[in-house]
Amino acid sequence: MSRIKKAFNGKKAFIGFITAGDPSLDKTEEFVLEMERAGASLVELGIPFSDPVAEGPVIQDANVRALSAGCTTDKIFEMVKRLRTKTQIPLVFLAYANTLYKYGYGRFCCQCRETGIDGLIIPDLPFEEKGELSGITAEYGIDLISLVSPVSEERIQMIAKEAEGFIYIVSSMGVTGTRDEIKTDIQSIASKIREVTDVPVAVGFGINTKEQAAKYIQYADGIIIGSAIVKIVQEYGDKAGEHIYNYIYGITKAAGIQ
């Protein structure tokens, strides 16, 4: 059983996101371990990119900080290799298509396998164009995570039928960022997905409070939080570890994930 499958095996999952290299890769390593200690089941690592079109200001700024500090894709792979000597928590990269294209799809996926990355989320890779990458990810045993959104409509089940790892439900239109209110009918989207696949469903984009976490975990197999965690890193920098732990511990306890 893959690490991603184990994360959802018989339990709900908390998925946390941080931007790799913000404020440094040594701290990224520390923050992942704090997230796991607090109850995270899986961690998304954002590969910093100059034009992250799906990201709001919080994560955009984190990308700038990481790039300005000298973070590179190769250095992230080195950090993941070190991290794998300390934890077996599932790790998924969130990266933009141009990063992989420039690095080389085969070379990138080979490095993922060698260092211990379990899956990839590519926000700007449309479902209809995933064929140029999916064969390579399959060759190297990397799950290519599918996304569905409130406007996917008739495409939801088409996407879900070919999904692997887990399915990322984008709860709100627009870019990433905390939201006071989420109006999307998450229960309906999850139900449509479950009609055609048993691949786990996780919901993200906007969730940041204990109340939201407790509500949406009822409809999904997992919840994803990114911007609220990145805000903690922005506020506390090198000293963010303890604050990340306390925040995630509170969320997972409220959602009944622990």
N, C-alpha and C positions, 0 to 999 in steps of 0.2 A: 504493500500500500504506500502510495506517495505521501510526502510530508503534507501536501495540501489536503489530500483526502483525510488524513489523520486529524487535521485541524477541525474538520467538520464532523468527524465520526461520532455519532451519537450525542452531539452537544452543539450548542450555539457558539458562534465564534466572534471575537472582537478583532478587527483588523485596524491597525494603526499605520499612519503614513508619516514619514519625515523626508525631508530633502537631504540627500547624501552630501556631506561636506559642509553643512551649515551647523555650527560655525567652523567645524573642522571634521575630518574623517575619524580622528580618534574619539571625538565626542559623539559622532554618529554611532560608532560601535558601542559606546557606553549607553546611549539612549535606547538602542535596540534591546539591550539586556535589561534595562529598567522597564521597558514596555512589556517584555516577557514576564518579568517578576511581578508586574502589576496585574497580569491576567490576559495579556494579548495572546491570541492564538496564531496570528500571522502578521507579518510586517511588510508594508510596501515601502520600497526605497526609491525616491524620485531621483533620476539622473538629471542633474541641472542642465538646462538648455536655454539658449538666448531668446527663444520665441515660444514659450510654453502656452499655446493658444487656448488650452482648456482651463488655465489657472487664473484665479483672481489675484488681487494685489498682494495678499499675504504670501502666497507661494511664489509668485513672481519675484518678490523681494528676496525670498530665501534662495531662489536660483541665482540671483545677482550676487548675494553674499557668498555663496559657495563657489561660483566661478571666479569672483574677485580674490578668493582665498587660495586659488590655484587648483581647485578640484578638477580632475579629469576622469574619463571613463576607465582608463587603465588603473588609476589610483583607487577607484571605487572597487574594482575587481580585487585588488590587493587587500583592501579592507574586508571585503566579504570573505576572502580566504582565511584571514585571521579570525574573523567572527565565527566561522564554522568550526574552529577548534574549541569554542566556548559554548555553542548552542546549536541545537537542531531545529529551532523554530523555522517554519516555512518562510522563505523570503521571495518576494516578487518585485521585479523592477517595474516602475512606471517610467516609460521613456517615450520620446517622440520619434517618429519614423525616420527623420533625417539623421538622427544620432546613429541608429542602427545601419542605415544605408551607407553613411560615410565610413563607419567602422568596418563594414562588411557583414552581411547577414550571417554567413557561415562562421566567420571568426568570432562574432559576438556571441552566437548561440553556443559555440564550442567553449568559450570562456565561461558562459553561464553554467554549463554542465560541470566544467572542471572546478569551479569555485563554490558551487552549491546553491545557485539560484534556481528556484522551482518554477517560476512563471513570469510572463511578460504581460503588461498592460500598455497598449499603444493607443492613446486617445485619438490621434489623428489618422488612424488606419481604418478606413471604412470596411465593413464586413465584405462588401463585394470585391475588395482589392486585397484581402488577406492572403489569397493564394500565393502571392509572391514570397510570403514569409512562412506560412503554416507548414509547408513541407519540410522546411529546414528546422523549425522548432520541434516538429515531430521526430525528425532524425536524431536530435540531441536530447529528446525526452523532456522538453520544456513546454509547460502548458501555456497556450496563447489565450489569455482571458478575454471573453467577449463582454461588450457593454450594450445595454439597452437603455433607452431614455423614454420620457413621457410621450415623445412624438414617434417612437418606433412603430407603434400601432400594429399593422398586419405583418411587419417584419420581426416582431418579437419572437414568434414561434419559429420562424425561419432561422433566426440567429441562435435560438436556444437549442435547436436540434443538433447543431454542430459544436456546441459549447464544450469546453473542457476546463478542469480545475474548479472554477466557480464562475458564476455570472454576476457581473457588476451592474446593479440597477442604479442608474443616475437619477436621483430623486427630484432634481430641479433643473430646469433649463438655465442656460448661461454658464458662467465659469464657477470654479470652486470657491468656497467661502462659507462661513457660518451663516445660518439663516434662522430667524425667529420663528418662521412658519413654513411648513412644507405642505403644499396643497395637492401634490400628486397622489393618486390612489395606488399606493404601493401594494396593497393587498390584491388588487385586481391584476396588476402586472405579474406579481409572483404566482398567482393562480394560473395565468395563461402559460407561464413558463413551465410550471409543474405538470401541465397537461401533456407535455411532450418530452420531458427529461427529468432525471433525478439528480442532475448536477446541482450542487448547492447554490443558493441565491444570497447575495450580500448587497445591502443598500448603503449608498454613500452620497456625497455632495450635499452639505448643509447641516448634517447632524452634529450637534455639539453639546447638548444638555442631557442631563440624566433622564429627564422626562421624555425627550425625543428618543433616546436610546431604548428606554423601557417600552415605548409604544411600538417602534418599528421592528424590534427584535421579535415581536409576536408574529409578524408576517414573513419574516426572512430567516435564513439560516445564520446570517451574520450581519453586523453593522460595521461601517467603515468611517473612521474619523481622521481627517487630515489637517485642515486649516487651523482648528482649535489647538492641535498639538504644535504645529509650526509657529503659532502665535506665542506659545510658551517659550519656544526656543528663541524667538525674536526678542522677547522681554528679558529672559534670564541668561541667554548666551551659554557660556561654559558651565554655568551653575543650574542649568535647566533640568538635569536628570531627576532630582528629587521631586520637582514640581510636575514633571511628566508622569512619574510614578503615582503621585497622589491623585492627579486628574484621572488617569486611566483606571486606577483602582476604584475610584468613586463611580465611574461610568459602568464598569463591568459588574460591580456590586448591585447597582441600581437596575441593571438589565438582567440580573440573574445568571450571568455568564460564568462567574467564579465557581 
